[in-house]
Amino acid sequence: MKRILIIALICILIGSGFTYFIMKKSSDKNQVLPDTELIALQMKNVSKLVVNEAKISQIYNYKDEKSFMNLMSFDKKALVVVNADVQIMYDLSKLEYVVDESTKTLKITHIPKEEIKINPDIKIYDVEESRFNAFKGNDYNNIQENVKKQFYDKVEKSNLQANAQNRLVSELSKFLVVTQSLGWTLQYQDAVVVQSNDFNNLLQL
C-alpha cells in the first residue's frame, strides 16, 4: 500500500511539472511586444513605394524653318502623336524618424519628395522636309525634350500630384493609428499630428 502511495505521489509531481512547463511556454508565446517594437514593426510594414499612375495623350505639330539669305525658306514639319505613362512616386524607404521611448513620441523627421517619371511613346506622322533642311537625329531629340517639358507642365496643372499626396497621407496615417492606440504622440518635424488632415497641411508648408 505504501509503495502504491509513493508511485502515485511521483506521478502527481511529474504531472504538475509537465503542466507548469506547458503553461510557461504558452505564456511566453503570448507575451505582448513592447511599444517600441510594435512601432518599428509598423514602420517596416508601411508601403515602401507609393505610386500614382496615369496615361496622358497629346498631338502637336513640330516645325523648323531655315532660310537662305532671307530669300528662300526651307521648312520641315511633322505631326507628333504622344502617349505617355506618368508615375508620381514617394519612396518611403527614405523616410526618416526617431522613436523616443522616454516621451512616448514617434517623430517623423523627413518625408521624401515626390518623383515624377514620364515615359513617352512618340510616333511621328506626315513628315515634310526639304533637301536642304531634312530631319536628323537632333530633331528627334528636340521633339522628345519638348514632349517631356510639355508633359511636366501638364502634370503640374493637373490633380495628379494632389492624388499622389492623398495616397501618401493614407500610408502615413497608419503611424497615427498605431501611436494613438498605444497612447503615444506622433510628430512631423516639430508639429504634433492628431488627425490625418494635419499631414496635408504640414506637407504644403
C-alpha positions in Angstrom: 0.0 0.0 0.0 2.8 2.3 0.9 4.5 1.6 -2.4 1.4 2.5 -4.3 1.1 5.8 -2.5 4.7 6.6 -3.3 4.2 5.8 -7.0 1.0 7.9 -7.1 2.9 10.9 -5.4 5.6 10.6 -8.0 3.1 10.7 -10.9 1.4 13.7 -9.4 4.7 15.6 -9.2 5.6 14.7 -12.7 2.2 15.8 -14.0 2.4 19.1 -12.1 5.9 19.7 -13.5 4.7 19.0 -17.1 1.7 21.2 -16.7 3.8 24.1 -15.4 6.2 23.7 -18.3 3.4 23.8 -20.9 1.7 26.8 -19.2 5.0 28.7 -19.0 5.8 28.0 -22.7 2.3 29.2 -23.7 2.6 32.3 -21.5 6.0 33.2 -23.2 4.4 32.9 -26.6 1.6 35.3 -25.6 3.8 38.0 -24.2 2.9 41.4 -25.6 5.6 43.1 -27.7 7.0 46.4 -26.2 5.6 49.6 -27.7 8.8 50.4 -29.5 8.8 47.0 -31.2 5.2 47.5 -32.4 6.1 50.9 -33.8 9.2 49.6 -35.5 7.1 46.7 -37.0 4.5 49.2 -38.3 7.3 51.3 -39.9 8.6 48.2 -41.7 5.1 47.2 -42.8 4.2 50.5 -44.5 4.3 50.5 -48.3 7.9 51.2 -49.4 6.7 52.8 -52.7 3.5 54.9 -53.0 2.7 55.3 -56.7 0.0 57.2 -58.6 -0.2 56.4 -62.3 -1.9 58.0 -65.2 -1.9 57.9 -69.0 -1.7 61.2 -71.0 -2.1 61.7 -74.7 -1.3 64.7 -76.9 -1.0 65.7 -80.5 1.0 68.6 -81.7 2.8 70.0 -84.7 6.6 70.2 -85.0 8.0 72.8 -87.3 11.5 74.0 -88.1 12.5 76.6 -90.6 15.7 77.6 -92.3 16.2 80.5 -94.7 18.8 81.2 -97.3 19.8 84.9 -97.3 16.3 85.8 -96.5 15.3 84.9 -100.0 14.2 81.3 -99.7 12.9 79.2 -96.7 13.2 75.5 -96.2 10.7 74.1 -93.8 10.4 70.7 -92.2 7.4 69.7 -90.1 5.7 66.7 -88.8 2.6 65.6 -86.8 3.7 64.3 -83.4 1.4 61.9 -81.5 2.4 61.1 -77.9 1.0 58.6 -75.4 2.8 58.7 -72.1 2.8 56.7 -68.9 3.2 59.1 -66.0 4.1 58.0 -62.5 4.3 60.1 -59.3 6.1 58.2 -56.6 7.1 58.6 -53.0 9.9 56.3 -51.9 9.1 55.7 -48.2 12.3 53.6 -47.8 13.9 57.1 -47.5 11.5 58.1 -44.6 13.5 59.2 -41.5 12.1 59.0 -38.0 13.1 58.9 -34.3 11.4 56.8 -31.7 11.7 58.5 -28.2 10.6 55.9 -25.6 11.1 58.4 -22.7 8.5 60.8 -24.0 6.5 58.2 -25.9 6.9 60.1 -29.1 7.3 59.0 -32.7 8.9 61.9 -34.6 9.0 61.8 -38.4 11.9 64.0 -39.4 11.9 63.6 -43.2 9.3 62.7 -45.8 10.8 62.2 -49.3 9.7 64.5 -52.1 7.7 63.0 -54.9 9.5 61.7 -58.0 7.8 62.3 -61.4 8.6 59.9 -64.2 7.3 60.3 -67.7 7.8 57.5 -70.3 6.5 58.8 -73.6 5.7 56.7 -76.7 6.3 59.1 -79.6 5.0 58.5 -83.1 5.8 60.9 -85.9 3.5 61.2 -89.0 3.2 63.3 -92.1 6.8 64.3 -92.2 7.5 67.1 -94.7 11.1 68.1 -95.3 13.4 69.6 -97.9 16.7 68.5 -99.3 18.3 71.5 -97.5 16.5 71.0 -94.2 16.0 67.3 -93.6 15.0 65.5 -90.4 18.1 64.4 -88.4 18.7 62.8 -85.1 18.9 66.1 -83.4 15.3 66.9 -84.5 14.0 63.7 -82.8 16.0 64.6 -79.6 14.4 68.1 -79.7 10.9 66.6 -80.1 11.5 64.3 -77.1 12.7 67.1 -74.9 9.7 69.3 -75.9 7.3 66.5 -75.2 8.7 65.9 -71.7 8.6 69.6 -70.9 5.0 69.9 -72.0 4.0 66.8 -70.1 5.7 68.1 -66.9 3.7 71.3 -67.3 0.5 69.2 -67.8 1.2 67.2 -64.6 1.7 70.4 -62.6 -1.6 71.8 -63.8 -3.5 68.5 -63.2 -4.7 66.9 -59.9 -2.2 64.0 -60.3 0.2 65.4 -57.6 -2.7 66.0 -55.2 -3.9 62.5 -55.7 -0.4 61.1 -55.1 -0.2 63.1 -51.9 -3.6 61.8 -50.7 -2.2 58.2 -51.1 0.9 59.3 -49.2 -1.2 60.6 -46.4 -3.1 57.4 -46.3 0.1 55.5 -45.7 1.4 58.0 -43.1 -2.0 57.7 -41.3 -1.1 54.2 -40.3 1.5 55.6 -38.0 -1.2 57.8 -36.4 -3.4 54.8 -35.8 -0.7 52.7 -34.0 0.7 55.7 -31.9 -2.8 56.7 -30.7 -3.7 53.1 -29.9 -0.5 52.9 -27.7 -1.0 56.3 -26.1 2.0 57.8 -27.9 2.4 61.1 -29.7 3.1 61.4 -33.4 5.1 64.4 -34.7 6.2 65.5 -38.1 9.3 67.6 -37.5 8.2 69.9 -34.6 4.4 69.8 -35.2 2.1 67.3 -33.4 -0.1 65.3 -35.7 -3.5 64.5 -34.2 -5.5 63.7 -37.4 -4.8 62.6 -40.9 -5.6 66.0 -42.4 -2.7 67.5 -40.4 -0.3 65.8 -42.8 -1.9 67.5 -45.7 -1.5 70.9 -44.1 2.1 70.3 -43.0 3.3 68.9 -46.3 2.2 72.1 -48.0 4.3 74.3 -45.8 
